[in-house]
Amino acid sequence: MRGVRGEPLSRHTSWHIGGPADYFLSVGTTDDLIEGVLAAREQALPVFILGGGTNLLVADAGIRGVVIHNQVDDTSVDGTRISATAGVTMAHVAAVAGRNGIGGLEFAATVPGTVGGAVHGNAGAFGTETKDVVEEVALFDPATGVSIVEPRELAFRYRYSALKERPEVVVLQAAFRGVPSERGAVVAKIKEMANLRMQKQPLRLPNSGSVFKNPPGDHAGRLVEAAGLKGLRVGGAVVSEKHGNFIVNDAEATAADVRALIEEVQRRVFETVGVRLEPEVEFVGEWS
Ligand SMILES: Cc1cc2nc3c(=O)[nH]c(=O)nc-3n(C[C@H](O)[C@H](O)[C@H](O)COP(=O)(O)OP(=O)(O)OC[C@H]3O[C@@H](n4cnc5c(N)ncnc54)[C@H](O)[C@@H]3O)c2cc1C
């Protein structure tokens, strides 16, 4: 276990934004992860589990307490079932699926971040969500210890799991179920999905994927574009010209810039098309 004080979280988020963590702990084993959580609780310090940092707007003032960076990275394969610890990237899960001729998990190749983050927010792409392929999840609750739960216990729905209501619970591991396929077919599908992403999304600049959830029956990006907001800027944050649901950091944006831009987009979309967009990205840390 390696702990440092005042680590800038901008080093660990895909937006390259975020102030310091009071205390930052990188863990590489499940035992260290559990030990880190328990040690922080003994000191009455709040704990935040950081995965890939791909869905977070971390405040400029940073995060109080302990940020535990989950780098527990282990996979195993049994037939068409892949078990992965929560620090494994979803891209790696897809790669393991490809190598082993397991289909159905191709979408994971295009979802940045870790297994823990994907379970927490039921990440999905190209018509498949984490809930469709996850078979069981190992959790650590500091109050009750380790348990294995079935997906229905996590109340998954669009970009939501019950874990969002229980930030003290840590995802340790998940098992995914695919279907028999062929390596070539899996790789071809992943390439096709990745190409579509490259065409449609501004992946060359720091971003956090979709900023807003899609409202029922519509696309947030379409509404942002319809309201004429592509290119709208606050400081170093700008609504992408390529995709209306992306905000890119093209000039050392602060978290305050991004948040102000998000709120301005929400206000103008509501005024123009009458829809209240709800953020998909999470605001974390100390906001004034
Ligand atoms: C270019 C780009 C494209 C994207 N495309 C998609 C997409 O197609 N579909 C989609 O759903 N998302 C997409 N996203 C958003 C992001 O990839 C997902 O939300 C992802 O699941 C976040 O995982 P993470 O590991 O980065 O989580 P983080 O951003 O690190 O954390 C997100 C939340 O999960 C919690 N968390 C993380 N690990 C654990 C754990 N082990 N136990 C408990 N809680 C945990 C954190 O505490 C936090 O609350 C995209 C992002 C980017 C940058």
The ligand as an SDF file (V2000), in Angstrom:
LIG
                    3D

 53 58  0  0  0  0  0  0  0  0999 V2000
  -14.5490    8.9660  -23.5620 C   0  0  0  0  0  0  0  0  0  0  0  0
  -15.5580    8.4230  -22.5910 C   0  0  0  0  0  0  0  0  0  0  0  0
  -16.6110    7.6640  -23.0510 C   0  0  0  0  0  0  0  0  0  0  0  0
  -17.5530    7.1330  -22.1630 C   0  0  0  0  0  0  0  0  0  0  0  0
  -18.5490    6.3490  -22.6490 N   0  0  0  0  0  0  0  0  0  0  0  0
  -19.4200    5.7640  -21.7960 C   0  0  0  0  0  0  0  0  0  0  0  0
  -20.4310    4.8810  -22.2850 C   0  0  0  0  0  0  0  0  0  0  0  0
  -20.5260    4.6000  -23.4570 O   0  0  0  0  0  0  0  0  0  0  0  0
  -21.2790    4.3390  -21.3880 N   0  0  0  0  0  0  0  0  0  0  0  0
  -21.1930    4.6010  -20.0510 C   0  0  0  0  0  0  0  0  0  0  0  0
  -21.9890    4.0570  -19.2820 O   0  0  0  0  0  0  0  0  0  0  0  0
  -20.2560    5.4340  -19.5620 N   0  0  0  0  0  0  0  0  0  0  0  0
  -19.3590    6.0160  -20.3980 C   0  0  0  0  0  0  0  0  0  0  0  0
  -18.4010    6.8490  -19.9160 N   0  0  0  0  0  0  0  0  0  0  0  0
  -18.3670    7.1460  -18.4710 C   0  0  0  0  0  0  0  0  0  0  0  0
  -17.4950    6.1440  -17.6730 C   0  0  0  0  0  0  0  0  0  0  0  0
  -16.7000    5.4060  -18.5560 O   0  0  0  0  0  0  0  0  0  0  0  0
  -18.3480    5.1970  -16.8650 C   0  0  0  0  0  0  0  0  0  0  0  0
  -19.1950    5.9030  -16.0040 O   0  0  0  0  0  0  0  0  0  0  0  0
  -17.4770    4.2390  -16.0520 C   0  0  0  0  0  0  0  0  0  0  0  0
  -18.2410    3.1310  -15.6600 O   0  0  0  0  0  0  0  0  0  0  0  0
  -16.8140    4.8870  -14.8340 C   0  0  0  0  0  0  0  0  0  0  0  0
  -15.8830    3.9640  -14.2920 O   0  0  0  0  0  0  0  0  0  0  0  0
  -14.6180    4.4600  -13.4620 P   0  0  0  0  0  0  0  0  0  0  0  0
  -13.8720    3.2720  -13.0200 O   0  0  0  0  0  0  0  0  0  0  0  0
  -13.8580    5.4600  -14.2430 O   0  0  0  0  0  0  0  0  0  0  0  0
  -15.3360    5.1350  -12.2120 O   0  0  0  0  0  0  0  0  0  0  0  0
  -14.9300    6.4980  -11.4930 P   0  0  0  0  0  0  0  0  0  0  0  0
  -15.1860    7.6320  -12.4360 O   0  0  0  0  0  0  0  0  0  0  0  0
  -13.5940    6.3790  -10.8880 O   0  0  0  0  0  0  0  0  0  0  0  0
  -16.0210    6.5200  -10.3280 O   0  0  0  0  0  0  0  0  0  0  0  0
  -17.4080    6.6480  -10.6460 C   0  0  0  0  0  0  0  0  0  0  0  0
  -18.2060    6.2270   -9.4020 C   0  0  0  0  0  0  0  0  0  0  0  0
  -18.0330    4.8260   -9.1890 O   0  0  0  0  0  0  0  0  0  0  0  0
  -17.6020    4.6140   -7.8670 C   0  0  0  0  0  0  0  0  0  0  0  0
  -16.7220    3.4440   -7.8310 N   0  0  0  0  0  0  0  0  0  0  0  0
  -15.6570    3.1810   -8.6190 C   0  0  0  0  0  0  0  0  0  0  0  0
  -15.1120    2.0090   -8.2760 N   0  0  0  0  0  0  0  0  0  0  0  0
  -15.8330    1.5300   -7.2370 C   0  0  0  0  0  0  0  0  0  0  0  0
  -15.7630    0.3690   -6.4350 C   0  0  0  0  0  0  0  0  0  0  0  0
  -14.8240   -0.5600   -6.6010 N   0  0  0  0  0  0  0  0  0  0  0  0
  -16.6850    0.1900   -5.4690 N   0  0  0  0  0  0  0  0  0  0  0  0
  -17.6500    1.1200   -5.2630 C   0  0  0  0  0  0  0  0  0  0  0  0
  -17.7640    2.2420   -5.9810 N   0  0  0  0  0  0  0  0  0  0  0  0
  -16.8630    2.4460   -6.9610 C   0  0  0  0  0  0  0  0  0  0  0  0
  -16.8600    5.8760   -7.4700 C   0  0  0  0  0  0  0  0  0  0  0  0
  -16.7430    6.0130   -6.0600 O   0  0  0  0  0  0  0  0  0  0  0  0
  -17.7340    6.9200   -8.1190 C   0  0  0  0  0  0  0  0  0  0  0  0
  -18.8460    7.1830   -7.3010 O   0  0  0  0  0  0  0  0  0  0  0  0
  -17.4370    7.3860  -20.7710 C   0  0  0  0  0  0  0  0  0  0  0  0
  -16.3600    8.1570  -20.2990 C   0  0  0  0  0  0  0  0  0  0  0  0
  -15.4210    8.6700  -21.1870 C   0  0  0  0  0  0  0  0  0  0  0  0
  -14.2550    9.4600  -20.6650 C   0  0  0  0  0  0  0  0  0  0  0  0
  1  2  1  0
  2  3  1  0
  2 52  2  0
  3  4  2  0
  4  5  1  0
  4 50  1  0
  5  6  2  0
  6  7  1  0
  6 13  1  0
  7  8  2  0
  7  9  1  0
  9 10  1  0
 10 11  2  0
 10 12  1  0
 12 13  2  0
 13 14  1  0
 14 15  1  0
 14 50  1  0
 15 16  1  0
 16 17  1  0
 16 18  1  0
 18 19  1  0
 18 20  1  0
 20 21  1  0
 20 22  1  0
 22 23  1  0
 23 24  1  0
 24 25  2  0
 24 26  1  0
 24 27  1  0
 27 28  1  0
 28 29  2  0
 28 30  1  0
 28 31  1  0
 31 32  1  0
 32 33  1  0
 33 34  1  0
 33 48  1  0
 34 35  1  0
 35 36  1  0
 35 46  1  0
 36 37  1  0
 36 45  1  0
 37 38  2  0
 38 39  1  0
 39 40  1  0
 39 45  2  0
 40 41  1  0
 40 42  2  0
 42 43  1  0
 43 44  2  0
 44 45  1  0
 46 47  1  0
 46 48  1  0
 48 49  1  0
 50 51  2  0
 51 52  1  0
 52 53  1  0
M  END
$$$$
